[in-house]
Amino acid sequence: MKGLSLAANSSIEWTESTWNPVTGCTKISSGCKHCYAERMAKRLQAMGQPNYANGFKVTLHEHVLDTVFRWKKPQVIFVNSMSDLFHKDVPTEFILQVFDVMNEANWHRYQVLTKRSGRLLALNSRLCWSNHIWMGVTVEAAEYLKRIDHLRKTSARVKFISFEPLLGTIQRIDLEDIDWAIVGGESGPGARPMLEEWALSIRDQCLEASVPFFFKQWGGVQKKKAGRLLGGRTWGQMPVCAT
């Protein structure tokens, strides 16, 4: 149980494994309201899982840093699915350590996702970017479009946007220098609904801009039943640079 909670195979549709050198977070915007990671962390804490003794308080797990070296088969790895690497409580030196590990264990592909795009941009010049390190920002509503601007200014070789949970219509998205877009509805208890027109709008903007589009899920309380068909088909496009 100890190892599985911090590094494990993943059921997330756009990745293969998760790796959590950091766990815990704090709410920063509307998409955080029904955070799945918070629910999971509290459940693991109640089960007595030692890595979650602090519940959802930001916690560093240095003993997990070398895990990816033991994975000899190349994998697509979502970094910190249970946290945000650029949270203010994560020391800069630890962030640099994580990047050092990702650069050294370069047979894997890493997907880093943040809502804290301001700190990402502030640290950009100190981060070692390689083709196998993808950087993304979450944009759950139009009021957070500035995160894309921050991402665009970084030196990340592969840049992506996660519109999940998509909470409203987002028009006129500037997709210049963006390599990939993911759309998904909220899932779990209290999930807020996503309208089809919102997802279709982003899909159409991606098609017009020739940006690969991935529709992850409709979400809801029974997300598996809701499926992931959009407009009668499955959208599972990946960045061209990944092929």
N, C-alpha and C positions, 0 to 999 in steps of 0.2 A: 504493500500500500504506500509505503514511504516514497519509493521511487516513482510510482505511477502517477502520483498527484502533481509532481513537478516536471516530469518529462515522460511523455507518453504518446502512443498513437492517437490520432485525432479523428473525430467524426465530422469536423468542419469541412465543408465541401471543397473549399479552395486551398486546402493544405493537406499535409500528411501526418505531421507530428507537432506536438507542442513542447516548448522548453521554457521553464519559468525560473530564471535566476532571481526574479523579484515577484513577490505576491502582495496583494493588497493595493488599495487605491482610495481616492475620495471623489465624490461627485463634482463634476465641473460644468456640465451642460445638460440639456434636456434629454439626450439619449441615455444618460446614466440612471434615469429614474428607476428602472427595473433591471439593474445590472445582474446578469447571469453569474458573473464571477463572484460577486458579493454573496449571492445565495449559496453557491457551491462552497465558498470558503467557510461560511458559517456552519454549513452542514458537516464539512470535514473537521472543523473545530469541535463540534458537538460529538463527533465520532472518536475524538481523542487523537486525531492525526497530528503528529508532532510538528510537522512543517506549518501547520495552521493554528498553533497554540495562540498566536496573536490575532486570530480571526482574520478580519479584512484590513487590519492595520498594515501599512507599508513595511515589508520585511525583506531583507536581503538574504539570499541563500548562496553563499560563496561555494558551498560544497557541490552545487549543481553545475558550476561553470564548466567542469571538465567532461560532463556527460556526453556532449556532442562528439568528443574525440573517440568515445567508445562505440559510437554508431558508425561502423565502417561502410555500410551501404549508403550511398547518397540519398538524402531525403529533403523534402520541402518542409521547412520548420517555421511555425508561427512562434515568434519570440514574445514571451510574456502575455499569454492569453489570459492570465489571471491578474494583470496589472497594467501599468503604463510606464515604459522604460524612462520616459522623460518627466515623470512626476517630480515635483519640487523636493520631495523627501528622499529621492534617490541621488546619492552623491555623484558629482561629475566624474570622479575617478572610477566609480563603479561602472558607469555608463561606458567609459573608455575601455575598461576591462572587458566588458561584454563585446564591444566592437573588436578588440584584439583577438578574442576567442573566435568570433565569426570569421575574421580574416585568416586566422591560422587554420581553422577547420573548414577549408575552402571547397571541400567536395560537396558540401551541403548548399542548399539555397535557403536564405533566411528572409522572412517577411516580418517587418517591424511596423507596428501600427500605433499611432498616438492621436490624442485629442489636444495635446499640449504642444502645438506647432510652434509657438513663440519660443519656447526653450529649445526645441529642435533646431530652429534657425540660428539661435544665439550660439549654439554649440557646433554648428556645421563645420566651421573651419578647423575644429579639433578632431573631427571624426574621419576615419579612414574608410572611404567608400570604395567598394568593389562591385563588379557586375553581379555577383551572387548575393548581394545584400539589397533587398528591395525595401523602400521606405514608403509608408502610406499614412494618410490622415483620415480620420473619421469626420464625415460631414452629414449629420443627421437632419439638418434643416438649413434653409437659405441663410439664416443669420450667421452661420459658421463657414461661409464660403471663403473668408479670409484665410482659413487654414490651408486652402489650396494654394493661395498666393505665397504663403510661407514655404510650403513644400517645394513649389516651383523654383524658389530662390536657393534651395539647397543644392549640394553637389551630388546627391544621390543619383546613381546611374539608372535605376528603375524606380519610377514614381507611380504610386497608385492611390486611388480614393475608395474608401468604403462608405457607401451611403447606407449604413445600417446602424440602428434601426431607422429606416426612412420614415420621417414623421410628417412630411408635408411636401408640397410641390416645390421643385427647385428648377427655375428657368434660367436660361442664358448662362450656363456653366462654361467658364473659360477652361477648355481642355488642352490648351497649348502645352506641350512638353509633358503631358500625362500619358503614361503607358498602359494603364489598366483601370477599369472601374468595376466595383462590386456593388450590387444592390440587394438588400434583404429587409424583410419585415421583422418586427419585434416578436419574440417568442417567450413563452413561459407565463406564469401567473400575472394577470393584469395587463397582458400585452395590448398595446394600442394598434388599431388596424392600419394597414397600408392600402391606399387606393391604387387600383390598377393604372389609372392615368398618370400617377406620379412615377411609377416604375417605367411605364412606356415612354414618358417624356425623356427620362435619362437615357434609356436605350436608344431612342431616336437621335439624341444629341451625340451619343457615342458613335453611332453608325455614320452620322454626318461628318464627324471629326476623325473617323477611322481609328477609334480607340477601342481595343478589345473590351467586350462587355460580359460580365458574369452575373447571372441572376441566382442568388444563393437560396432564397426561400421566401414563401409568403408569411411564414411565422404563425402567430396565434398560439392558443393553448395546446393545440394538437398539430404541431408544425409538420410532422411526417404525413399526416392525412391531407394537409393543405397542399403539400408538394412544392414543386419549383418550376412548373410550367408557366411561361409568360408568352402571351400571344400565340398559344397553341404549340410551343416548342420549348426545349431546354436550351438555355444560353450558358455555355461553359467556356467561353473564349478566354485565352490566356495571353499575356504579353508576347509579342512577336520575338522579343529578345530571349524568351525562355525556351524557344523551340530549337 
